[in-house]
Amino acid sequence: MERDELRTTLVNHLETLRRNLQVVSMEVLKTKYKKPFDALRQDICKAATAYTRFLVFDGM
């Protein structure tokens, strides 16, 4: 079940990024919305790392 939770978290963060990019340009995200955008990027990084580690090391 942990794998599904990790994947769902990652997909949700990526979906948020996709929706943001549809509404606002990357330049605006990096300037006007810098703090929330940086937090989202960190969340995506953490979720991707956790999911990848689980896939690689599962069963070892």
mmCIF file as Biopython writes it, N, C-alpha, C and O atoms, coordinates in Angstrom:
data_model
#
loop_
_atom_site.group_PDB
_atom_site.id
_atom_site.type_symbol
_atom_site.label_atom_id
_atom_site.label_alt_id
_atom_site.label_comp_id
_atom_site.label_asym_id
_atom_site.label_entity_id
_atom_site.label_seq_id
_atom_site.pdbx_PDB_ins_code
_atom_site.Cartn_x
_atom_site.Cartn_y
_atom_site.Cartn_z
_atom_site.occupancy
_atom_site.B_iso_or_equiv
_atom_site.auth_seq_id
_atom_site.auth_asym_id
_atom_site.pdbx_PDB_model_num
ATOM 1   N N  . MET A ? 1  ? 0.819  -1.194 0.000   1.0 0.0 1  A 1 
ATOM 2   C CA . MET A ? 1  ? 0.000  0.000  0.000   1.0 0.0 1  A 1 
ATOM 3   C C  . MET A ? 1  ? 0.867  1.264  0.000   1.0 0.0 1  A 1 
ATOM 4   O O  . MET A ? 1  ? 0.449  2.293  -0.531  1.0 0.0 1  A 1 
ATOM 5   N N  . GLU A ? 2  ? 2.041  1.204  0.575   1.0 0.0 2  A 1 
ATOM 6   C CA . GLU A ? 2  ? 2.899  2.381  0.646   1.0 0.0 2  A 1 
ATOM 7   C C  . GLU A ? 2  ? 3.252  2.885  -0.748  1.0 0.0 2  A 1 
ATOM 8   O O  . GLU A ? 2  ? 3.306  4.093  -0.978  1.0 0.0 2  A 1 
ATOM 9   N N  . ARG A ? 3  ? 3.494  1.962  -1.682  1.0 0.0 3  A 1 
ATOM 10  C CA . ARG A ? 3  ? 3.847  2.365  -3.041  1.0 0.0 3  A 1 
ATOM 11  C C  . ARG A ? 3  ? 2.732  3.197  -3.673  1.0 0.0 3  A 1 
ATOM 12  O O  . ARG A ? 3  ? 2.994  4.211  -4.320  1.0 0.0 3  A 1 
ATOM 13  N N  . ASP A ? 4  ? 1.510  2.767  -3.482  1.0 0.0 4  A 1 
ATOM 14  C CA . ASP A ? 4  ? 0.374  3.499  -4.039  1.0 0.0 4  A 1 
ATOM 15  C C  . ASP A ? 4  ? 0.240  4.884  -3.415  1.0 0.0 4  A 1 
ATOM 16  O O  . ASP A ? 4  ? -0.081 5.850  -4.107  1.0 0.0 4  A 1 
ATOM 17  N N  . GLU A ? 5  ? 0.482  4.982  -2.130  1.0 0.0 5  A 1 
ATOM 18  C CA . GLU A ? 5  ? 0.408  6.276  -1.453  1.0 0.0 5  A 1 
ATOM 19  C C  . GLU A ? 5  ? 1.493  7.219  -1.960  1.0 0.0 5  A 1 
ATOM 20  O O  . GLU A ? 5  ? 1.233  8.396  -2.208  1.0 0.0 5  A 1 
ATOM 21  N N  . LEU A ? 6  ? 2.705  6.701  -2.112  1.0 0.0 6  A 1 
ATOM 22  C CA . LEU A ? 6  ? 3.805  7.521  -2.616  1.0 0.0 6  A 1 
ATOM 23  C C  . LEU A ? 6  ? 3.524  7.995  -4.040  1.0 0.0 6  A 1 
ATOM 24  O O  . LEU A ? 6  ? 3.762  9.155  -4.378  1.0 0.0 6  A 1 
ATOM 25  N N  . ARG A ? 7  ? 3.018  7.090  -4.865  1.0 0.0 7  A 1 
ATOM 26  C CA . ARG A ? 7  ? 2.707  7.433  -6.253  1.0 0.0 7  A 1 
ATOM 27  C C  . ARG A ? 7  ? 1.588  8.464  -6.312  1.0 0.0 7  A 1 
ATOM 28  O O  . ARG A ? 7  ? 1.669  9.419  -7.085  1.0 0.0 7  A 1 
ATOM 29  N N  . THR A ? 8  ? 0.559  8.288  -5.516  1.0 0.0 8  A 1 
ATOM 30  C CA . THR A ? 8  ? -0.559 9.224  -5.483  1.0 0.0 8  A 1 
ATOM 31  C C  . THR A ? 8  ? -0.104 10.615 -5.063  1.0 0.0 8  A 1 
ATOM 32  O O  . THR A ? 8  ? -0.524 11.616 -5.643  1.0 0.0 8  A 1 
ATOM 33  N N  . THR A ? 9  ? 0.747  10.670 -4.062  1.0 0.0 9  A 1 
ATOM 34  C CA . THR A ? 9  ? 1.277  11.959 -3.616  1.0 0.0 9  A 1 
ATOM 35  C C  . THR A ? 9  ? 2.037  12.644 -4.739  1.0 0.0 9  A 1 
ATOM 36  O O  . THR A ? 9  ? 1.843  13.834 -4.988  1.0 0.0 9  A 1 
ATOM 37  N N  . LEU A ? 10 ? 2.894  11.907 -5.412  1.0 0.0 10 A 1 
ATOM 38  C CA . LEU A ? 10 ? 3.674  12.474 -6.514  1.0 0.0 10 A 1 
ATOM 39  C C  . LEU A ? 10 ? 2.758  12.939 -7.638  1.0 0.0 10 A 1 
ATOM 40  O O  . LEU A ? 10 ? 2.935  14.037 -8.166  1.0 0.0 10 A 1 
ATOM 41  N N  . VAL A ? 11 ? 1.798  12.132 -8.000  1.0 0.0 11 A 1 
ATOM 42  C CA . VAL A ? 11 ? 0.869  12.498 -9.074  1.0 0.0 11 A 1 
ATOM 43  C C  . VAL A ? 11 ? 0.084  13.751 -8.701  1.0 0.0 11 A 1 
ATOM 44  O O  . VAL A ? 11 ? -0.132 14.616 -9.550  1.0 0.0 11 A 1 
ATOM 45  N N  . ASN A ? 12 ? -0.340 13.861 -7.459  1.0 0.0 12 A 1 
ATOM 46  C CA . ASN A ? 12 ? -1.089 15.045 -7.024  1.0 0.0 12 A 1 
ATOM 47  C C  . ASN A ? 12 ? -0.242 16.313 -7.121  1.0 0.0 12 A 1 
ATOM 48  O O  . ASN A ? 12 ? -0.728 17.353 -7.567  1.0 0.0 12 A 1 
ATOM 49  N N  . HIS A ? 13 ? 1.012  16.231 -6.709  1.0 0.0 13 A 1 
ATOM 50  C CA . HIS A ? 13 ? 1.902  17.392 -6.799  1.0 0.0 13 A 1 
ATOM 51  C C  . HIS A ? 13 ? 2.154  17.775 -8.259  1.0 0.0 13 A 1 
ATOM 52  O O  . HIS A ? 13 ? 2.166  18.958 -8.598  1.0 0.0 13 A 1 
ATOM 53  N N  . LEU A ? 14 ? 2.351  16.790 -9.106  1.0 0.0 14 A 1 
ATOM 54  C CA . LEU A ? 14 ? 2.579  17.076 -10.525 1.0 0.0 14 A 1 
ATOM 55  C C  . LEU A ? 14 ? 1.330  17.650 -11.184 1.0 0.0 14 A 1 
ATOM 56  O O  . LEU A ? 14 ? 1.423  18.507 -12.062 1.0 0.0 14 A 1 
ATOM 57  N N  . GLU A ? 15 ? 0.173  17.180 -10.763 1.0 0.0 15 A 1 
ATOM 58  C CA . GLU A ? 15 ? -1.087 17.720 -11.280 1.0 0.0 15 A 1 
ATOM 59  C C  . GLU A ? 15 ? -1.251 19.184 -10.864 1.0 0.0 15 A 1 
ATOM 60  O O  . GLU A ? 15 ? -1.715 20.004 -11.656 1.0 0.0 15 A 1 
ATOM 61  N N  . THR A ? 16 ? -0.879 19.509 -9.648  1.0 0.0 16 A 1 
ATOM 62  C CA . THR A ? 16 ? -0.926 20.900 -9.181  1.0 0.0 16 A 1 
ATOM 63  C C  . THR A ? 16 ? -0.008 21.772 -10.032 1.0 0.0 16 A 1 
ATOM 64  O O  . THR A ? 16 ? -0.385 22.873 -10.431 1.0 0.0 16 A 1 
ATOM 65  N N  . LEU A ? 17 ? 1.184  21.281 -10.304 1.0 0.0 17 A 1 
ATOM 66  C CA . LEU A ? 17 ? 2.125  22.022 -11.148 1.0 0.0 17 A 1 
ATOM 67  C C  . LEU A ? 17 ? 1.550  22.216 -12.543 1.0 0.0 17 A 1 
ATOM 68  O O  . LEU A ? 17 ? 1.641  23.310 -13.099 1.0 0.0 17 A 1 
ATOM 69  N N  . ARG A ? 18 ? 0.965  21.183 -13.111 1.0 0.0 18 A 1 
ATOM 70  C CA . ARG A ? 18 ? 0.377  21.270 -14.447 1.0 0.0 18 A 1 
ATOM 71  C C  . ARG A ? 18 ? -0.734 22.324 -14.493 1.0 0.0 18 A 1 
ATOM 72  O O  . ARG A ? 18 ? -0.790 23.135 -15.416 1.0 0.0 18 A 1 
ATOM 73  N N  . ARG A ? 19 ? -1.613 22.304 -13.491 1.0 0.0 19 A 1 
ATOM 74  C CA . ARG A ? 19 ? -2.698 23.287 -13.429 1.0 0.0 19 A 1 
ATOM 75  C C  . ARG A ? 19 ? -2.140 24.704 -13.285 1.0 0.0 19 A 1 
ATOM 76  O O  . ARG A ? 19 ? -2.625 25.633 -13.931 1.0 0.0 19 A 1 
ATOM 77  N N  . ASN A ? 20 ? -1.130 24.866 -12.445 1.0 0.0 20 A 1 
ATOM 78  C CA . ASN A ? 20 ? -0.518 26.182 -12.268 1.0 0.0 20 A 1 
ATOM 79  C C  . ASN A ? 20 ? 0.063  26.706 -13.579 1.0 0.0 20 A 1 
ATOM 80  O O  . ASN A ? 20 ? -0.098 27.880 -13.912 1.0 0.0 20 A 1 
ATOM 81  N N  . LEU A ? 21 ? 0.733  25.837 -14.312 1.0 0.0 21 A 1 
ATOM 82  C CA . LEU A ? 21 ? 1.359  26.249 -15.567 1.0 0.0 21 A 1 
ATOM 83  C C  . LEU A ? 21 ? 0.335  26.568 -16.649 1.0 0.0 21 A 1 
ATOM 84  O O  . LEU A ? 21 ? 0.621  27.344 -17.561 1.0 0.0 21 A 1 
ATOM 85  N N  . GLN A ? 22 ? -0.848 25.983 -16.559 1.0 0.0 22 A 1 
ATOM 86  C CA . GLN A ? 22 ? -1.899 26.297 -17.524 1.0 0.0 22 A 1 
ATOM 87  C C  . GLN A ? 22 ? -2.459 27.697 -17.300 1.0 0.0 22 A 1 
ATOM 88  O O  . GLN A ? 22 ? -2.929 28.344 -18.237 1.0 0.0 22 A 1 
ATOM 89  N N  . VAL A ? 23 ? -2.407 28.158 -16.057 1.0 0.0 23 A 1 
ATOM 90  C CA . VAL A ? 23 ? -3.018 29.436 -15.704 1.0 0.0 23 A 1 
ATOM 91  C C  . VAL A ? 23 ? -2.000 30.568 -15.673 1.0 0.0 23 A 1 
ATOM 92  O O  . VAL A ? 23 ? -2.308 31.695 -16.062 1.0 0.0 23 A 1 
ATOM 93  N N  . VAL A ? 24 ? -0.782 30.270 -15.211 1.0 0.0 24 A 1 
ATOM 94  C CA . VAL A ? 24 ? 0.230  31.304 -14.980 1.0 0.0 24 A 1 
ATOM 95  C C  . VAL A ? 24 ? 1.522  30.894 -15.690 1.0 0.0 24 A 1 
ATOM 96  O O  . VAL A ? 24 ? 1.862  29.712 -15.744 1.0 0.0 24 A 1 
ATOM 97  N N  . SER A ? 25 ? 2.229  31.872 -16.225 1.0 0.0 25 A 1 
ATOM 98  C CA . SER A ? 25 ? 3.500  31.570 -16.891 1.0 0.0 25 A 1 
ATOM 99  C C  . SER A ? 25 ? 4.572  31.182 -15.875 1.0 0.0 25 A 1 
ATOM 100 O O  . SER A ? 25 ? 4.467  31.488 -14.688 1.0 0.0 25 A 1 
ATOM 101 N N  . MET A ? 26 ? 5.588  30.513 -16.363 1.0 0.0 26 A 1 
ATOM 102 C CA . MET A ? 26 ? 6.695  30.092 -15.510 1.0 0.0 26 A 1 
ATOM 103 C C  . MET A ? 26 ? 7.378  31.303 -14.878 1.0 0.0 26 A 1 
ATOM 104 O O  . MET A ? 26 ? 7.775  31.263 -13.714 1.0 0.0 26 A 1 
ATOM 105 N N  . GLU A ? 27 ? 7.512  32.372 -15.647 1.0 0.0 27 A 1 
ATOM 106 C CA . GLU A ? 27 ? 8.160  33.582 -15.140 1.0 0.0 27 A 1 
ATOM 107 C C  . GLU A ? 27 ? 7.397  34.158 -13.945 1.0 0.0 27 A 1 
ATOM 108 O O  . GLU A ? 27 ? 8.012  34.578 -12.965 1.0 0.0 27 A 1 
ATOM 109 N N  . VAL A ? 28 ? 6.083  34.180 -14.016 1.0 0.0 28 A 1 
ATOM 110 C CA . VAL A ? 28 ? 5.266  34.695 -12.910 1.0 0.0 28 A 1 
ATOM 111 C C  . VAL A ? 28 ? 5.366  33.764 -11.713 1.0 0.0 28 A 1 
ATOM 112 O O  . VAL A ? 28 ? 5.430  34.224 -10.573 1.0 0.0 28 A 1 
ATOM 113 N N  . LEU A ? 29 ? 5.379  32.457 -11.961 1.0 0.0 29 A 1 
ATOM 114 C CA . LEU A ? 29 ? 5.522  31.503 -10.854 1.0 0.0 29 A 1 
ATOM 115 C C  . LEU A ? 29 ? 6.844  31.705 -10.129 1.0 0.0 29 A 1 
ATOM 116 O O  . LEU A ? 29 ? 6.912  31.583 -8.905  1.0 0.0 29 A 1 
ATOM 117 N N  . LYS A ? 30 ? 7.884  32.011 -10.874 1.0 0.0 30 A 1 
ATOM 118 C CA . LYS A ? 30 ? 9.215  32.172 -10.274 1.0 0.0 30 A 1 
ATOM 119 C C  . LYS A ? 30 ? 9.396  33.519 -9.575  1.0 0.0 30 A 1 
ATOM 120 O O  . LYS A ? 30 ? 10.323 33.680 -8.781  1.0 0.0 30 A 1 
ATOM 121 N N  . THR A ? 31 ? 8.524  34.488 -9.859  1.0 0.0 31 A 1 
ATOM 122 C CA . THR A ? 31 ? 8.677  35.801 -9.240  1.0 0.0 31 A 1 
ATOM 123 C C  . THR A ? 31 ? 7.560  36.087 -8.245  1.0 0.0 31 A 1 
ATOM 124 O O  . THR A ? 31 ? 7.793  36.118 -7.036  1.0 0.0 31 A 1 
ATOM 125 N N  . LYS A ? 32 ? 6.363  36.292 -8.746  1.0 0.0 32 A 1 
ATOM 126 C CA . LYS A ? 32 ? 5.241  36.678 -7.886  1.0 0.0 32 A 1 
ATOM 127 C C  . LYS A ? 32 ? 4.863  35.583 -6.892  1.0 0.0 32 A 1 
ATOM 128 O O  . LYS A ? 32 ? 4.534  35.868 -5.741  1.0 0.0 32 A 1 
ATOM 129 N N  . TYR A ? 33 ? 4.912  34.336 -7.341  1.0 0.0 33 A 1 
ATOM 130 C CA . TYR A ? 33 ? 4.516  33.203 -6.495  1.0 0.0 33 A 1 
ATOM 131 C C  . TYR A ? 33 ? 5.722  32.370 -6.086  1.0 0.0 33 A 1 
ATOM 132 O O  . TYR A ? 33 ? 5.630  31.146 -5.995  1.0 0.0 33 A 1 
ATOM 133 N N  . LYS A ? 34 ? 6.844  33.022 -5.840  1.0 0.0 34 A 1 
ATOM 134 C CA . LYS A ? 34 ? 8.107  32.325 -5.576  1.0 0.0 34 A 1 
ATOM 135 C C  . LYS A ? 34 ? 8.029  31.362 -4.395  1.0 0.0 34 A 1 
ATOM 136 O O  . LYS A ? 34 ? 8.425  30.204 -4.528  1.0 0.0 34 A 1 
ATOM 137 N N  . LYS A ? 35 ? 7.529  31.809 -3.242  1.0 0.0 35 A 1 
ATOM 138 C CA . LYS A ? 35 ? 7.504  30.946 -2.052  1.0 0.0 35 A 1 
ATOM 139 C C  . LYS A ? 35 ? 6.628  29.709 -2.251  1.0 0.0 35 A 1 
ATOM 140 O O  . LYS A ? 35 ? 7.100  28.600 -1.998  1.0 0.0 35 A 1 
ATOM 141 N N  . PRO A ? 36 ? 5.378  29.846 -2.690  1.0 0.0 36 A 1 
ATOM 142 C CA . PRO A ? 36 ? 4.582  28.633 -2.879  1.0 0.0 36 A 1 
ATOM 143 C C  . PRO A ? 36 ? 5.116  27.746 -4.011  1.0 0.0 36 A 1 
ATOM 144 O O  . PRO A ? 36 ? 5.024  26.521 -3.938  1.0 0.0 36 A 1 
ATOM 145 N N  . PHE A ? 37 ? 5.671  28.367 -5.053  1.0 0.0 37 A 1 
ATOM 146 C CA . PHE A ? 37 ? 6.227  27.592 -6.157  1.0 0.0 37 A 1 
ATOM 147 C C  . PHE A ? 37 ? 7.452  26.805 -5.700  1.0 0.0 37 A 1 
ATOM 148 O O  . PHE A ? 37 ? 7.609  25.637 -6.057  1.0 0.0 37 A 1 
ATOM 149 N N  . ASP A ? 38 ? 8.314  27.435 -4.917  1.0 0.0 38 A 1 
ATOM 150 C CA . ASP A ? 38 ? 9.480  26.729 -4.385  1.0 0.0 38 A 1 
ATOM 151 C C  . ASP A ? 38 ? 9.055  25.592 -3.455  1.0 0.0 38 A 1 
ATOM 152 O O  . ASP A ? 38 ? 9.664  24.522 -3.465  1.0 0.0 38 A 1 
ATOM 153 N N  . ALA A ? 39 ? 8.022  25.818 -2.660  1.0 0.0 39 A 1 
ATOM 154 C CA . ALA A ? 39 ? 7.519  24.764 -1.772  1.0 0.0 39 A 1 
ATOM 155 C C  . ALA A ? 39 ? 6.978  23.595 -2.600  1.0 0.0 39 A 1 
ATOM 156 O O  . ALA A ? 39 ? 7.216  22.435 -2.264  1.0 0.0 39 A 1 
ATOM 157 N N  . LEU A ? 40 ? 6.258  23.893 -3.670  1.0 0.0 40 A 1 
ATOM 158 C CA . LEU A ? 40 ? 5.737  22.835 -4.539  1.0 0.0 40 A 1 
ATOM 159 C C  . LEU A ? 40 ? 6.876  22.069 -5.199  1.0 0.0 40 A 1 
ATOM 160 O O  . LEU A ? 40 ? 6.824  20.844 -5.299  1.0 0.0 40 A 1 
ATOM 161 N N  . ARG A ? 41 ? 7.900  22.782 -5.647  1.0 0.0 41 A 1 
ATOM 162 C CA . ARG A ? 41 ? 9.055  22.108 -6.257  1.0 0.0 41 A 1 
ATOM 163 C C  . ARG A ? 41 ? 9.735  21.185 -5.253  1.0 0.0 41 A 1 
ATOM 164 O O  . ARG A ? 41 ? 10.131 20.073 -5.602  1.0 0.0 41 A 1 
ATOM 165 N N  . GLN A ? 42 ? 9.872  21.635 -4.022  1.0 0.0 42 A 1 
ATOM 166 C CA . GLN A ? 42 ? 10.481 20.792 -2.988  1.0 0.0 42 A 1 
ATOM 167 C C  . GLN A ? 42 ? 9.610  19.572 -2.698  1.0 0.0 42 A 1 
ATOM 168 O O  . GLN A ? 42 ? 10.124 18.469 -2.514  1.0 0.0 42 A 1 
ATOM 169 N N  . ASP A ? 43 ? 8.300  19.767 -2.658  1.0 0.0 43 A 1 
ATOM 170 C CA . ASP A ? 43 ? 7.382  18.652 -2.433  1.0 0.0 43 A 1 
ATOM 171 C C  . ASP A ? 43 ? 7.481  17.625 -3.554  1.0 0.0 43 A 1 
ATOM 172 O O  . ASP A ? 43 ? 7.469  16.420 -3.300  1.0 0.0 43 A 1 
ATOM 173 N N  . ILE A ? 44 ? 7.579  18.101 -4.794  1.0 0.0 44 A 1 
ATOM 174 C CA . ILE A ? 44 ? 7.719  17.194 -5.940  1.0 0.0 44 A 1 
ATOM 175 C C  . ILE A ? 44 ? 9.033  16.431 -5.835  1.0 0.0 44 A 1 
ATOM 176 O O  . ILE A ? 44 ? 9.070  15.223 -6.070  1.0 0.0 44 A 1 
ATOM 177 N N  . CYS A ? 45 ? 10.094 17.118 -5.488  1.0 0.0 45 A 1 
ATOM 178 C CA . CYS A ? 45 ? 11.406 16.482 -5.354  1.0 0.0 45 A 1 
ATOM 179 C C  . CYS A ? 45 ? 11.386 15.405 -4.273  1.0 0.0 45 A 1 
ATOM 180 O O  . CYS A ? 45 ? 11.876 14.297 -4.488  1.0 0.0 45 A 1 
ATOM 181 N N  . LYS A ? 46 ? 10.824 15.729 -3.120  1.0 0.0 46 A 1 
ATOM 182 C CA . LYS A ? 46 ? 10.757 14.765 -2.019  1.0 0.0 46 A 1 
ATOM 183 C C  . LYS A ? 46 ? 9.892  13.565 -2.382  1.0 0.0 46 A 1 
ATOM 184 O O  . LYS A ? 46 ? 10.251 12.425 -2.087  1.0 0.0 46 A 1 
ATOM 185 N N  . ALA A ? 47 ? 8.757  13.818 -3.019  1.0 0.0 47 A 1 
ATOM 186 C CA . ALA A ? 47 ? 7.851  12.731 -3.390  1.0 0.0 47 A 1 
ATOM 187 C C  . ALA A ? 47 ? 8.484  11.837 -4.457  1.0 0.0 47 A 1 
ATOM 188 O O  . ALA A ? 47 ? 8.371  10.613 -4.392  1.0 0.0 47 A 1 
ATOM 189 N N  . ALA A ? 48 ? 9.147  12.446 -5.434  1.0 0.0 48 A 1 
ATOM 190 C CA . ALA A ? 48 ? 9.801  11.664 -6.485  1.0 0.0 48 A 1 
ATOM 191 C C  . ALA A ? 48 ? 10.938 10.831 -5.916  1.0 0.0 48 A 1 
ATOM 192 O O  . ALA A ? 48 ? 11.116 9.676  -6.302  1.0 0.0 48 A 1 
ATOM 193 N N  . THR A ? 49 ? 11.704 11.404 -5.007  1.0 0.0 49 A 1 
ATOM 194 C CA . THR A ? 49 ? 12.804 10.681 -4.377  1.0 0.0 49 A 1 
ATOM 195 C C  . THR A ? 49 ? 12.286 9.504  -3.554  1.0 0.0 49 A 1 
ATOM 196 O O  . THR A ? 49 ? 12.818 8.398  -3.643  1.0 0.0 49 A 1 
ATOM 197 N N  . ALA A ? 50 ? 11.264 9.741  -2.766  1.0 0.0 50 A 1 
ATOM 198 C CA . ALA A ? 50 ? 10.703 8.675  -1.931  1.0 0.0 50 A 1 
ATOM 199 C C  . ALA A ? 50 ? 10.129 7.561  -2.793  1.0 0.0 50 A 1 
ATOM 200 O O  . ALA A ? 50 ? 10.338 6.383  -2.501  1.0 0.0 50 A 1 
ATOM 201 N N  . TYR A ? 51 ? 9.413  7.915  -3.843  1.0 0.0 51 A 1 
ATOM 202 C CA . TYR A ? 51 ? 8.806  6.910  -4.724  1.0 0.0 51 A 1 
ATOM 203 C C  . TYR A ? 51 ? 9.877  6.107  -5.452  1.0 0.0 51 A 1 
ATOM 204 O O  . TYR A ? 51 ? 9.778  4.884  -5.554  1.0 0.0 51 A 1 
ATOM 205 N N  . THR A ? 52 ? 10.895 6.787  -5.956  1.0 0.0 52 A 1 
ATOM 206 C CA . THR A ? 52 ? 11.981 6.098  -6.662  1.0 0.0 52 A 1 
ATOM 207 C C  . THR A ? 52 ? 12.747 5.174  -5.729  1.0 0.0 52 A 1 
ATOM 208 O O  . THR A ? 52 ? 13.056 4.041  -6.096  1.0 0.0 52 A 1 
ATOM 209 N N  . ARG A ? 53 ? 13.054 5.641  -4.542  1.0 0.0 53 A 1 
ATOM 210 C CA . ARG A ? 53 ? 13.757 4.792  -3.573  1.0 0.0 53 A 1 
ATOM 211 C C  . ARG A ? 53 ? 12.951 3.559  -3.233  1.0 0.0 53 A 1 
ATOM 212 O O  . ARG A ? 53 ? 13.494 2.460  -3.128  1.0 0.0 53 A 1 
ATOM 213 N N  . PHE A ? 54 ? 11.652 3.743  -3.062  1.0 0.0 54 A 1 
ATOM 214 C CA . PHE A ? 54 ? 10.810 2.601  -2.742  1.0 0.0 54 A 1 
ATOM 215 C C  . PHE A ? 54 ? 10.842 1.582  -3.878  1.0 0.0 54 A 1 
ATOM 216 O O  . PHE A ? 54 ? 10.961 0.381  -3.637  1.0 0.0 54 A 1 
ATOM 217 N N  . LEU A ? 55 ? 10.737 2.062  -5.114  1.0 0.0 55 A 1 
ATOM 218 C CA . LEU A ? 55 ? 10.744 1.154  -6.272  1.0 0.0 55 A 1 
ATOM 219 C C  . LEU A ? 55 ? 12.077 0.428  -6.404  1.0 0.0 55 A 1 
ATOM 220 O O  . LEU A ? 55 ? 12.116 -0.762 -6.717  1.0 0.0 55 A 1 
ATOM 221 N N  . VAL A ? 56 ? 13.165 1.150  -6.163  1.0 0.0 56 A 1 
ATOM 222 C CA . VAL A ? 56 ? 14.494 0.552  -6.340  1.0 0.0 56 A 1 
ATOM 223 C C  . VAL A ? 56 ? 14.823 -0.429 -5.228  1.0 0.0 56 A 1 
ATOM 224 O O  . VAL A ? 56 ? 15.353 -1.510 -5.486  1.0 0.0 56 A 1 
ATOM 225 N N  . PHE A ? 57 ? 14.512 -0.059 -3.999  1.0 0.0 57 A 1 
ATOM 226 C CA . PHE A ? 57 ? 14.937 -0.868 -2.865  1.0 0.0 57 A 1 
ATOM 227 C C  . PHE A ? 57 ? 13.874 -1.817 -2.323  1.0 0.0 57 A 1 
ATOM 228 O O  . PHE A ? 57 ? 14.134 -2.547 -1.367  1.0 0.0 57 A 1 
ATOM 229 N N  . ASP A ? 58 ? 12.695 -1.819 -2.912  1.0 0.0 58 A 1 
ATOM 230 C CA . ASP A ? 58 ? 11.642 -2.710 -2.465  1.0 0.0 58 A 1 
ATOM 231 C C  . ASP A ? 58 ? 12.053 -4.162 -2.668  1.0 0.0 58 A 1 
ATOM 232 O O  . ASP A ? 58 ? 12.427 -4.558 -3.772  1.0 0.0 58 A 1 
ATOM 233 N N  . GLY A ? 59 ? 11.984 -4.928 -1.635  1.0 0.0 59 A 1 
ATOM 234 C CA . GLY A ? 59 ? 12.316 -6.341 -1.719  1.0 0.0 59 A 1 
ATOM 235 C C  . GLY A ? 59 ? 13.776 -6.669 -1.456  1.0 0.0 59 A 1 
ATOM 236 O O  . GLY A ? 59 ? 14.175 -7.830 -1.536  1.0 0.0 59 A 1 
ATOM 237 N N  . MET A ? 60 ? 14.564 -5.673 -1.149  1.0 0.0 60 A 1 
ATOM 238 C CA . MET A ? 60 ? 15.974 -5.957 -0.866  1.0 0.0 60 A 1 
ATOM 239 C C  . MET A ? 60 ? 16.139 -6.366 0.568   1.0 0.0 60 A 1 
ATOM 240 O O  . MET A ? 60 ? 17.255 -6.647 1.005   1.0 0.0 60 A 1 
#
